[in-house]
Amino acid sequence: MWFGRPIKEIFELRRELVWGILPPYNALPKKLEKNCLKALIASKPLEVMCTFEKEPRPISHFRRLPVGGSVGKLLNLQITISNSASDNIVEGIAANGNLNASEGIMSLYGAGVDVPRVSELLSAGLLGKSERRRIMPTKSSIVVVDMNVSNRLLSEVMKYPSTDSYEVYHSSYLDTMYVVLIMPGLWEHEQIKAVNLPGGWRFVSQRETPAEKPVFPGQIGGSYFPARLAVTEHLHKRRAQGKVLLFREVNDRGSIAAGAWQVRESLRHAFERAPERCGSLKDAL
């Protein structure tokens, strides 16, 4: 996991990535499916040999998109899987072509597999019923996994008693400051995002209640569900519910997008620390 690394180091790691394109472009070739599964669940680096049609070209970088490396059309791909330790639980669920994607996601999460790894499997087309498996963009797989897991956790959270105090949590990472206020009451959730752009501040918000379900992309976009997952994990662990107000302040003056994962991990980090407890909403604000 890259959480905690400075943006320069993340930039350099991403620049080292090489993207290989091999048809069919929306599914894994059958001859590679087994080896790709082994590569994704291996506990140590594997030897991979790629043959490209021509020298991979650098990916054009746009400021609001995550930095990539190089891309090229593959002629051949060989993965050496000898002597590689694997996770039998992950391998068994990924190899089960009778589970739908949601069941596979929750089975992996319930077995202790963290969501970044589940997202990798879904993105590679290795979850879901056999006839419906497709490769999908990483960004989409993150949203699907975080949405499914948070929905399942929330169904339990809404049965728990309300928290009895006002709690404030803080975190800061990659030019972004997070403040979470959890208040007594039944489940409600609102996210407010303030972006410091060169031309001034831009504010967006998105909320949900038991009667008002969230939509994607909504106003917040792809980071809404990663943030929601961190919140529901925290409440589920405590066996409590409450009204949640999440503030996110982004200093976007020339910054590089790192991905929605940083929102989830930053909030998980915030919830690992003791909150500031207040006796009233006024004191919390």
C-alpha positions, 0 to 999 in steps of 0.5 A: 500500500502506498499510503503515507508515501510523499507525492514525489515517491508515488509519482516515481512509482507510477512512472515505472509502470508499463501497460501492456495491451493484448486483445481481447481488450475487455477480457483476459485471454483464456490462456492467461487467465490462470497465470494472471490469477496466480500473479495477483494472489502471489505473496512475492514478486514473480518473473514476467516476460513481455514482448511488445510490437514496438517500444512502449510509448510514454502515456500523456499526463493530464494534471487531474488524472493519475500519473501513468508510465508507458503503454504498448501493444503486447505480442506475448506475455509469460508469467513464471509462477513456480515456487510462488506462495498464494492465498488459498481463500482468494484463489478459491473464490476467484476460481468460482465462476458460479458466484456473482461479483457482489458475492465474491467481493463480500466473501473476500472482504469477510475472509479478511482480504482488504478492498485494494486487493479485491479491487485488483481482482475485479478490475482484472475480470477475475470475479463474478459469474464466468460468462459475465467477467470483464476487465474494467478500469481500476477507478471503476473497480474501486467504486464498485468494491467500496460501494458494495462493502459499505452497503453491506456494512451500513445494513448492519450499522443502521440496527445499532444504537446511536452514539451518545457524544459529538466526536471530531476526527482529523487527518491530513495527507497529500495536500488534503485536510479531512475533518469528520464530525459524528453526531448522535442520531440515526444514520445520515451522511454528508460530504462537503468538498472544498477545492482551492483552485487557482481561480478561487474556491469551489465547493460541492456536497453530497448527502444521503439518508435512509430514505435518500440513497447515494448515486454515482457519480453524484456531486463528489464523484469517485471518492464518495464511496471510498470515504463512505466505506471508511466511515461505515467500517468505523461505525460497524466496528464500534457497533454504533450509528450516527449522523456523519458530516465529512469535510474535505479541503483540497489544495489543488494548486498544481497538485497531481491526482493520486487516486480515490484510494487516498481518501479511504486510507486517510480516513481510516488513519483518522479513525485509528486515533482517539477523537475530540469528544464534545458535549454539544454541536456548538463545541464540536463546530 
